[in-house]
Amino acid sequence: MHARTSAKAQQARIEALQAEINELQKTLGENENAEQIVSRHIKLLHKYNEAKDATQILIGKLATYRQTTIRQIHNDYGLTDED
């Protein structure tokens, strides 16, 4: 009897997972490729990080030019630690 209950529980789990997959697929889009979306997202994150790095270099140069700290430049321009 225990094996039967286990099989029923496994089947219920499989059905729940399939329902979750179906819901996620609807959210994602029926004909969308998840790997392509992840790949594009990673490329966009790389571009963002490159832009952020370049901005931090410029802020550092501006701080040097103004003979102040990077933190002060951030304060002057209303930038937070998350920026």
N, C-alpha and C positions, 0 to 999 in steps of 0.2 A: 504494500500500500504506500509506503514511503516513496518508492521509486515513481509511482503514479503521480503523487502530489508534486514531486520534484519535476516531473515531465510537464505537468500542468503549469507549474510556476515558471519553468523555462519558456514554455510557449507564450505565456502571458508577457514575460519580459521581452521576448522576440517581437511580439505584436506591438508593445509599447515603444520599443526602439524603432520599429518600422514606421509607426505613426509619427515619431519625432523626426525621422528622416524625411518623410513626406512633407511635414510642416516646414522644415528648414529648406527643402527644395522649392516649396512655394515662395518662401521669403526670398530666396536666392534668385529664383527664376527657373522656369522649366528647362530651358536650353542653355543655361550658363554652366561654364566649366569652372569648378571651384579652384583647381590648380592655376588656371589662368588669372583668376581674380586675386589669389594669394600672391602670385608672381608680380602682377601689376602693383599691388599694394606694397610689396617689398621694394620695388623700383622707386615708387613715389616716396617711401620713407628714406631711401638713400638720397634722393634729390633734396628732400627737406633737410636732412642732416648736413649735407654739403652746404646748403644755403645758410643754415644756422651757424656752421663753423666759420664760413666767410664773414658773416655778420659779427661774430665774436672777435674775429681778427680786427675788423674795422673799428669796433668799439674799443679794443685794446689800444689801437693806434691813436684813436681820438683821445683816450685817457692820457696817453703819453704826451700828446701834443698839448693838451690842456693842463698837464702836470697835476692830474688828479687820479682817483682810483676808478677802476672799472665799476665798482659798486656805485660810486657817485654818478657816473654816466648813466647807469641803469636807473638810478633815482631821478636824475634830471629828465629822462625821457619816459618815465613812468613804466619802466620794464620791471617785471617780477622775476623771481627765481625760476619760475616755470617757463618764462619767455626764452 
